[in-house]
Amino acid sequence: GTRTVTSRGQVATAYGGIKWPMYVAAAMETTQVNAWSLSGGGGGGASTRLNVTWIGWNNVLTRTVTRYLVVVNATQSEIGGGGGGSGSGECSTYVEADPAGQMDPIGVMMGRYYLQSNSTSGNEYVYRWREQSGALQTATMATPPAGGPPETVNVEVASSAAPRSATTAFRYFDPSDRVDLGPQSMFFRYKLFECATVHNFTAPHVCTVDSFLDIQYECP
């Protein structure tokens, strides 16, 4: 069958500054419509609406990154501006070592893109990687002629073992140099919850937050 999940949000990175000089943080938050249920199952229907926040705190001294995934049922509690409560959602976390030569595992995914074509209208980069399941990931990224943040990324997963394919389209708008690293920002949303320690993020909610997460977590 076909499932269409609409997700809209923001992506931000920031240096910890004077208060957290050893950290570089990244955070991504979206509101997902027609999403999977809070537990990650297939139920919920078109009215299901979730607020999903992915957070990564990179420790440049220990060369590790602590990641958090917060999923809140938006029909029960609106997050807006850092609200929400400990009983309104779920949080999971794990710690991962940085790959050699990279500040974050996402850097590995960035390095696998290669320039396919360039012109006065823009650049196209392509990423291909074989998942552990045997499925082939293919991502196509479009950037402005001068480079910079992506404008679009399409991620396709195709499997020959079990004939199926899935395509996720990401669109990026309004890049800005201003980032809120205050205590009520999305970078600290995990503090509203008692986060369960996990080995990795397997819930489907992470797949429609950002294209790099879709690739790293080998979303089906």
C-alpha positions in Angstrom: 0.0 0.0 0.0 0.9 3.7 -0.1 1.3 5.9 2.9 1.9 9.7 2.6 3.3 11.4 5.7 3.5 15.2 5.5 6.2 16.7 7.7 7.2 20.3 8.2 9.7 21.8 10.6 13.1 23.3 11.1 16.8 22.2 11.2 19.4 24.0 13.2 23.0 23.6 14.4 24.9 25.6 17.0 28.1 25.9 18.9 27.6 25.6 22.7 29.3 28.9 23.3 30.6 30.0 26.8 28.2 27.8 28.7 28.9 24.6 26.8 32.3 25.2 25.1 33.0 21.5 24.4 29.7 20.9 22.6 28.4 21.4 19.1 24.6 20.7 18.9 22.2 19.9 16.1 18.4 19.7 16.4 15.6 19.0 14.0 11.9 19.3 14.8 8.8 18.6 12.7 5.1 18.3 12.9 4.0 15.1 11.1 0.5 14.6 9.7 -0.9 11.2 8.9 2.1 9.8 10.9 2.5 6.4 12.5 1.1 6.0 16.0 3.1 7.1 19.0 4.5 3.6 19.6 5.6 3.4 15.9 2.8 1.1 14.7 0.7 1.5 11.6 -2.5 2.7 13.2 -3.6 6.3 13.6 -5.2 7.3 10.3 -5.2 10.7 8.6 -5.9 12.5 11.8 -2.7 11.4 13.6 -0.5 14.4 14.2 2.9 14.1 16.0 5.5 16.6 17.0 8.9 14.9 16.5 12.3 16.3 17.7 15.7 14.8 17.0 18.6 16.2 19.0 22.3 15.5 18.9 24.9 16.9 21.3 28.4 16.4 20.1 31.2 16.3 22.7 34.4 17.4 20.9 36.6 16.1 23.7 35.3 12.6 24.1 34.5 12.4 20.3 31.0 11.1 21.1 27.5 12.3 20.3 24.4 11.8 22.5 21.2 11.7 20.6 17.6 12.1 21.6 14.3 11.4 19.9 11.2 13.0 21.4 7.8 12.1 20.0 4.7 13.9 21.3 1.1 13.3 20.3 0.1 16.8 19.2 -3.6 16.1 19.9 -2.8 15.7 23.6 -0.1 18.4 24.1 1.2 21.1 21.9 4.9 21.6 22.2 5.0 25.1 20.6 7.9 27.1 22.1 9.2 24.3 24.4 6.0 23.4 26.2 4.7 19.9 26.6 5.0 17.7 29.7 6.6 14.5 30.9 3.4 12.5 30.5 2.6 13.7 27.0 5.1 11.9 24.9 8.1 9.6 24.7 11.8 10.2 24.7 14.7 7.8 23.8 18.4 8.3 23.8 21.7 6.6 22.9 25.4 7.5 22.7 27.5 6.9 19.6 31.2 7.3 18.9 32.2 9.7 16.1 33.7 8.0 13.1 37.4 8.6 12.5 37.9 12.1 11.1 34.3 13.2 11.6 32.6 15.3 14.2 29.3 13.5 13.8 28.2 10.2 12.0 26.2 12.4 9.6 29.5 13.5 8.2 29.9 10.1 6.7 26.7 10.4 4.8 27.7 13.9 3.5 31.0 12.4 2.3 29.2 9.8 0.2 27.5 12.4 -2.0 29.2 13.0 -5.3 28.6 15.8 -7.9 26.5 14.5 -10.7 26.0 17.8 -12.6 26.3 21.5 -12.3 25.0 24.5 -14.2 24.0 28.1 -13.8 20.6 26.9 -12.4 22.1 24.7 -9.7 24.1 21.6 -8.7 22.9 18.0 -8.4 24.6 15.5 -6.1 23.8 11.8 -5.9 24.2 9.3 -3.0 24.1 5.6 -3.4 24.5 3.0 -0.6 23.5 -0.6 -0.1 21.6 -1.0 3.2 22.2 -4.0 5.5 18.9 -5.4 4.3 20.3 -5.4 0.7 18.0 -2.6 -0.4 19.6 0.2 -2.4 19.4 3.8 -1.2 19.6 6.5 -3.8 19.4 10.2 -2.8 19.4 13.1 -5.2 20.3 16.5 -3.7 19.8 19.9 -5.4 21.7 23.0 -4.2 21.9 26.6 -5.5 24.6 27.4 -8.1 26.9 28.8 -5.5 26.4 25.8 -3.2 25.2 26.1 0.4 22.2 24.4 2.1 20.2 22.0 -0.1 17.0 23.1 -1.7 15.6 19.6 -2.3 16.6 16.0 -1.5 14.7 13.0 -2.8 15.5 9.6 -1.1 14.5 6.4 -2.8 14.9 2.9 -1.4 14.5 -0.1 -3.7 14.7 -3.8 -2.9 14.9 -6.6 -5.4 14.5 -9.3 -2.7 11.0 -8.1 -1.9 9.7 -6.0 -4.8 9.1 -2.6 -3.2 10.2 0.9 -3.4 9.7 4.0 -1.3 10.5 7.6 -2.1 10.7 10.5 0.5 10.9 14.0 -0.8 12.5 16.8 1.4 12.2 20.5 0.6 14.2 23.2 2.4 13.2 26.8 2.7 14.3 30.1 4.3 17.9 29.4 5.6 18.9 31.6 8.5 22.1 32.3 10.5 20.1 32.9 13.7 19.7 30.0 16.1 18.0 29.9 19.5 20.1 28.0 22.0 18.1 29.1 25.0 16.8 26.8 27.7 13.3 26.7 26.1 14.6 25.9 22.6 14.3 22.5 20.9 17.9 21.7 21.8 16.8 21.0 25.4 13.4 19.5 24.8 14.6 16.1 26.0 14.9 17.6 29.5 11.1 17.5 29.7 11.1 13.7 29.7 12.6 10.7 31.3 14.4 9.3 28.3 14.8 5.6 27.8 18.2 4.3 26.7 18.1 2.4 23.5 20.7 0.9 21.1 19.5 2.9 18.1 16.5 4.8 16.7 14.2 2.3 14.9 10.8 4.1 15.2 9.6 5.3 11.8 9.0 8.8 13.1 12.7 9.6 12.6 12.5 8.9 8.9 10.6 12.0 7.9 12.5 14.5 10.1 15.4 15.1 7.7 17.0 13.5 4.7 20.3 12.7 6.5 18.4 10.8 9.2 16.4 9.0 6.6 19.7 7.8 5.1 21.6 7.1 8.3 18.8 5.0 9.9 18.3 3.1 6.7 14.6 3.8 6.6 12.5 1.4 4.5 
